[in-house]
Amino acid sequence: MASILPLLKRFGISFVYVTAFGLIINAFLWMVFMITSMLYYKTSKQTISLQVFINKSEQKELKKNGIHLSGDSIGGGYYGTVYKGYRKSETTSKLQAMAIKVIDVQKYHKILMQINEIDYKSLSDVFNKSVVTLEKIQNNKIPKIEKLLKISAKDNEIKKLIIVSVMADMNLNDFISQQKPDGLDEDWTRLWFTDICEAVHCLHNVYKIAHKNIKPENILLYTGDQTTNTKTSYVVRLADSGIASLFPNSAKVYSKTDPICVMSSLESFSTKPMAKDIYSLGIILLVLLRGDLSKFVLNNKPLAIFANIFYKFIEDIESQSLKELLESMTSSAPNARPNIHTVLKHKWLQNIS
């Protein structure tokens, strides 16, 4: 730097001006970098957008089956978009609210081929076999598929799936955040958690598939005509059961920023998906007990901080059997976690002290 100063003085250039110019250039380059990053992020988000629309011909097909679309989308997830619809009840002739889930199969396959480098035929073979399984799933802890429409392309390949089921009154995420932000008591938790585990038991042991997307938004609550707010006034069911099996290795499309399931999203989906389900159930159990966990991961808190809070919650649990169950389900070693049958037989769920 000392050798440059005489040269600068010779041309009448102040060192202060050079330093200021350098800072301006650095600031400009940083701004360009930030803008480019934001544009890339926005573009990358668009490329995996799974927003799906129902066209007029598909609406006509729904009407043929007595189902009418009643508005815009009411939500969506990793696999598609959900719309609200209605049909006339066969028993009472009243209008019954229906959830209409639309999955763009071709779009999803393109994303998976891009991310996983898997060929279309392999995806198509898995999909066709899994649709057969999806149609067979029957369990009172899983929402019944009232109608499954397969929309075919010109080459007879399925391009869209439209899955219709009775609309739930709310999901667990809304219930906890709006009505029980500090969680449920142990008896209430035990009752609902047993229902959720029975749904997973059906998937794992009867249909030999993993759920892969267990989260509070997929745990649906039905009240019927009841107005009370007690543990027995709700029917609890696990939604999206069987859908993940349609798309192999779909976990790479998942968002890793879901505040409620941020711990679960760190898990490996592809190697041991059933052990991943057990881990996710451990997160659900903690949500039932402790309430809205999102407050601990908002405000851009580092994931490590949330991880510490998460395990601190387990340490603070007084019931030794409950603590033991949670620790085993959320073990960092997938092979060390119990299977779903063992979870259901655990002494805490059996209310054995």
Secondary structure, DSSP 8 states (H G I E B T S, - for coil): -TTHHHHHHHTT--HHHHHHHHHHHHHHHHHHHHHHHHHHHHHHHHHT-------HHHHHHHHHTT-EEEEEEEEE-SS-EEEEEEEE-TTT--EEEEEEEEEEHHHHHHHHHHHH---HHHHHHHHHHHHHHHHH---TTS---SEEEEEE-TTS-EEEEEEEEE--SEEHHHHHHHT-TT---HHHHHHHHHHHHHHHHIIIIIS--------GGGEEEE-TT----STTS-EEEE-STTTGGGSTTGGGGS-S--STTTTGGGS-SSS-HHHHHHHHHHHHHHHHHH--GGGGT-TT--HHHHHHHHHHHHHH---HHHHHHHHHHT-SSGGGS--HHHHHTSTTTTT--
